[in-house]
Amino acid sequence: MAQGRSLELFFVDGNPEGMQTAEVFNWTGHVLYFPRTQIAAALSRSAARHTGVYVLLGEGETGPLAYIGESEDVSQRIRSHDVQKDFWTHAALITTQANNLHKAHVKYLEARLIEEAKRIGRMPLENSTAPARPGLSEAARANMEEFLETLFIVLPALRIDMFLERKRPAVVPPAELEQRARGDAVEGPFFRLSAPRAGLTAQARLVLGEFVVEAGTHARGNWTGVDYATYKGLYTELRQSGVLVPEGDFCVFAENYAFASPSAAASVILGRAANGTLEWKTPEGKTYKEWEAETLSVLPQEDA
């Protein structure tokens, strides 16, 4: 089981939509996140003048867009160059508390962040090139990778999910595949979704608290629900990132994919808003809602 981590978020002006800092105990990193409307106050902070990398976030002509850069003085770089970029509305400045990163370090971090953003494909980059990793010693590379490992925990807490990997490795043991082929009961939280009129049958399971739809599962070939539906953007994102690949009249999941909820998974598969707690059922025919209630009913009751 993974070890828990403690994250300290500080709302600089007491506003959760305003400037924030993020630090982790025993991690040298420091993240300053702010809306563009607070650019003057943010760039005047001492951490903004440190050597580091930064991520600009906003909307381009076709949707979400980001830019990743580095500098020996992040505030000066943004003030003199990136303020000319019109698309961004928020920024994250990633430095260290003691300002002990040097140029090669941040060049490496910039290259790795661009690599990861392109590999995951959740948000397009305005960067026109992908810089090569600079030469670092083996020890320095290990230090930077450890730095990134914690950074990828911190950024989602600031609602920056472009580095959040939701593709998952195969989770079904070969013996279980044989059980399914024979029609035998499968142990564990395994669910099916059936939509005969749409010609769809999907399967998913809970893995470490995530609702994982398995590779090879089919989904509608296009979004048929209303345009303002909550999950239309997610459906479009999965099409653009290659998680959903066209296959005839349908799309197919090219990778196992972890959804935040059963309803998110059901909506993407059906191409419309859907209540996943009713659409997903166990092999015994219980809805997810019924299965959840049954699971909770057997928990020990604490004394009041």
C-alpha positions in Angstrom: 0.0 0.0 0.0 1.3 3.5 -0.9 2.4 5.7 1.9 0.2 8.7 2.7 1.6 12.2 2.1 0.8 15.5 3.9 0.4 18.6 1.7 0.3 22.2 3.0 -1.9 24.6 0.9 -1.8 28.3 1.9 -4.4 30.7 0.6 -2.4 33.9 0.6 -5.4 36.3 0.8 -7.8 33.8 2.3 -9.6 33.3 -1.1 -9.6 29.7 -2.5 -9.8 31.2 -6.0 -6.9 33.5 -5.4 -3.1 33.1 -4.9 -1.9 29.9 -3.3 1.3 28.3 -2.2 1.9 24.5 -1.9 4.6 22.7 0.0 5.1 19.1 1.2 7.0 18.1 4.3 10.6 17.1 3.6 10.3 18.2 0.0 12.5 21.1 -1.2 10.0 22.3 -3.7 7.7 25.4 -3.6 4.7 26.0 -5.9 3.1 29.4 -6.3 -0.2 29.3 -8.1 -2.1 32.5 -9.0 -4.7 33.9 -11.4 -3.4 36.4 -13.9 -5.4 39.1 -12.3 -2.9 38.9 -9.4 0.2 38.8 -11.5 1.8 42.0 -9.9 1.4 40.6 -6.4 2.6 37.2 -7.4 5.7 38.3 -9.2 6.7 40.5 -6.3 7.1 37.6 -4.0 10.6 36.4 -3.3 9.9 32.8 -4.5 8.9 34.1 -7.9 12.4 35.5 -8.4 14.1 32.1 -7.8 15.4 29.8 -10.5 12.6 27.4 -11.6 10.1 26.2 -14.1 6.6 27.5 -14.7 3.3 26.4 -16.3 0.9 28.9 -17.9 -2.7 27.7 -18.2 -5.7 29.1 -20.1 -7.8 28.8 -23.2 -6.7 28.8 -26.9 -9.0 29.0 -29.9 -9.9 25.4 -29.7 -10.0 24.8 -26.0 -7.6 24.4 -23.0 -4.0 25.3 -23.7 -0.8 25.4 -21.6 2.8 26.6 -21.9 5.8 25.3 -20.0 9.0 27.3 -19.5 12.1 27.8 -17.3 14.2 30.6 -16.2 16.9 31.6 -13.7 14.5 34.4 -12.6 10.9 33.2 -13.2 9.3 36.5 -12.5 11.6 38.4 -14.9 10.9 35.8 -17.6 7.1 36.2 -17.3 7.3 39.9 -17.0 9.5 40.5 -20.1 8.2 37.7 -22.4 5.2 35.7 -21.4 3.1 38.6 -20.4 2.7 39.1 -24.2 0.9 35.7 -24.4 -2.8 36.5 -24.3 -4.2 33.0 -23.7 -3.2 32.3 -20.2 -5.4 33.0 -17.1 -3.5 31.2 -14.4 0.2 30.3 -13.7 2.1 27.9 -11.5 5.7 28.8 -10.6 7.7 25.9 -9.4 10.9 26.7 -7.5 12.7 25.6 -4.3 12.5 27.2 -0.9 16.3 27.7 -0.7 16.7 28.6 -4.4 19.1 25.8 -5.0 18.2 24.8 -8.5 20.6 25.8 -11.2 20.2 26.2 -15.0 20.8 22.6 -15.9 18.3 21.4 -13.3 15.4 23.6 -14.6 16.3 22.7 -18.2 15.9 19.1 -17.2 12.6 19.7 -15.4 11.3 21.7 -18.3 12.1 18.9 -20.8 10.6 16.3 -18.5 7.4 18.3 -17.9 6.9 18.8 -21.7 7.5 15.1 -22.3 4.9 14.1 -19.7 2.4 16.6 -20.9 2.7 15.3 -24.5 2.7 11.7 -23.4 -0.5 12.0 -21.3 -2.2 14.3 -23.8 -4.7 15.8 -21.5 -3.9 19.4 -22.6 -2.3 20.8 -25.8 0.9 22.8 -25.4 1.7 26.1 -27.0 5.4 25.1 -26.9 6.6 24.8 -30.5 9.5 22.5 -29.7 10.3 19.8 -27.2 13.7 20.5 -25.8 16.2 17.7 -25.2 17.2 16.8 -21.7 20.5 18.4 -20.7 23.4 16.3 -19.5 23.2 15.8 -15.7 25.1 13.4 -13.5 23.3 10.2 -12.5 22.8 11.5 -9.0 21.4 14.8 -10.3 18.9 13.0 -12.6 17.8 10.9 -9.7 17.2 14.0 -7.6 15.2 15.7 -10.3 13.0 12.6 -10.9 12.3 12.5 -7.2 11.5 16.2 -7.3 9.0 15.5 -10.1 7.4 12.6 -8.4 6.3 14.8 -5.5 5.4 17.7 -7.9 3.0 15.4 -9.7 1.2 14.9 -6.4 1.1 18.6 -5.6 -0.2 19.9 -8.9 -3.6 18.1 -9.0 -4.3 19.6 -5.5 -4.0 23.0 -7.2 -6.5 21.8 -9.9 -3.7 21.3 -12.5 -4.5 17.8 -13.9 -2.6 17.9 -17.1 0.1 15.6 -15.7 -2.5 13.3 -14.0 -2.2 9.9 -15.7 -5.5 8.1 -15.8 -4.5 5.3 -18.1 -4.0 2.1 -16.1 -2.1 -1.2 -16.7 -4.1 -4.4 -17.2 -5.8 -5.3 -13.9 -7.5 -8.6 -14.9 -5.6 -11.8 -14.1 -5.6 -14.5 -16.8 -7.5 -16.9 -14.6 -10.3 -14.3 -14.3 -10.5 -13.9 -18.1 -11.0 -17.6 -18.3 -13.8 -17.4 -15.7 -15.5 -14.7 -17.7 -15.3 -16.7 -20.9 -16.9 -19.7 -19.2 -19.6 -17.4 -17.7 -18.5 -18.2 -14.1 -19.0 -15.7 -11.3 -16.0 -13.4 -10.9 -14.9 -12.4 -7.4 -14.3 -8.7 -6.6 -16.1 -5.4 -7.5 -16.6 -6.1 -11.2 -19.4 -4.2 -13.1 -21.1 -4.4 -16.5 -23.1 -1.8 -18.4 -25.5 -2.9 -21.1 -27.2 -0.7 -23.7 -28.7 -3.2 -26.3 -30.3 -0.4 -28.4 -26.9 1.3 -28.8 -25.2 -2.1 -29.3 -22.9 -1.5 -26.3 -21.7 -3.7 -23.5 -19.0 -2.4 -21.2 -17.1 -3.7 -18.2 -15.2 -2.0 -15.4 -14.0 -2.6 -11.9 -13.0 -0.8 -8.8 -9.2 -0.8 -8.3 -7.8 1.1 -5.3 -10.8 3.4 -5.2 -10.8 4.1 -8.9 -13.5 3.1 -11.4 -11.4 1.5 -14.2 -12.9 0.8 -17.6 -11.0 -1.9 -19.4 -9.2 -1.6 -22.7 -11.2 -3.0 -25.5 -14.5 -1.6 -24.2 -16.6 0.1 -26.8 -18.3 3.5 -26.5 -20.5 5.5 -28.7 -18.8 7.0 -31.8 -20.1 10.5 -31.0 -21.6 12.5 -28.2 -25.4 12.4 -28.6 -26.4 14.3 -25.4 -26.8 18.0 -24.9 -23.8 20.2 -25.6 -23.7 21.6 -22.1 -23.6 18.3 -20.3 -21.0 17.9 -17.6 -19.1 15.0 -19.3 -19.1 16.1 -22.9 -15.8 17.8 -22.3 -14.3 14.6 -20.9 -15.6 12.6 -23.9 -14.0 15.1 -26.3 -10.7 15.0 -24.2 -10.5 11.2 -24.4 -11.1 11.3 -28.2 -8.4 13.9 -28.7 -5.9 12.2 -26.4 -6.2 8.8 -28.1 -7.8 7.0 -25.2 -10.9 6.5 -27.3 -10.1 5.4 -30.8 -12.7 5.3 -33.7 -13.7 1.8 -34.7 -16.5 1.6 -37.2 -19.6 3.2 -35.8 -18.1 3.1 -32.3 -15.1 4.1 -30.4 -12.9 1.6 -28.4 -10.8 2.2 -25.3 -7.2 1.8 -26.4 -6.1 1.7 -22.7 -7.5 0.9 -19.3 -8.8 4.2 -18.0 -9.6 5.3 -14.5 -12.7 7.5 -14.1 -13.4 9.5 -11.0 -16.9 8.1 -10.7 -19.3 5.5 -12.2 -21.4 8.3 -13.7 -18.4 9.7 -15.6 -17.6 6.3 -17.1 -21.2 5.6 -18.0 -21.7 9.1 -19.6 -18.6 8.7 -21.8 -19.5 5.2 -22.9 -23.1 6.1 -23.7 -22.3 9.5 -25.2 -24.8 11.3 -23.0 -25.4 12.2 -19.4 -26.1 9.0 -17.4 -26.5 7.9 -13.8 -23.7 5.4 -13.4 -24.9 4.1 -10.0 -27.9 2.7 -11.9 -26.4 1.9 -15.2 -23.5 -0.3 -13.9 -24.5 -3.7 -12.5 -22.7 -6.6 -10.9 -22.7 -10.0 -12.6 -25.5 -10.9 -10.2 -27.7 -8.0 -11.5 -27.3 -5.6 -8.6 -26.9 -1.9 -9.5 -23.8 -0.1 -8.3 -26.1 1.8 -5.9 -27.4 -1.5 -4.4 -23.9 -3.0 -4.2 -22.6 0.1 -2.5 -25.5 0.1 0.1 -24.9 -3.6 0.7 -21.2 -3.0 1.2 -21.9 -0.2 3.7 -24.4 -2.3 5.6 -21.8 -4.8 6.7 -19.4 -2.2 8.1 -19.1 -2.4 11.9 -21.2 0.3 13.7 -19.2 2.5 16.1 -20.7 3.4 19.5 -22.1 6.9 19.7 
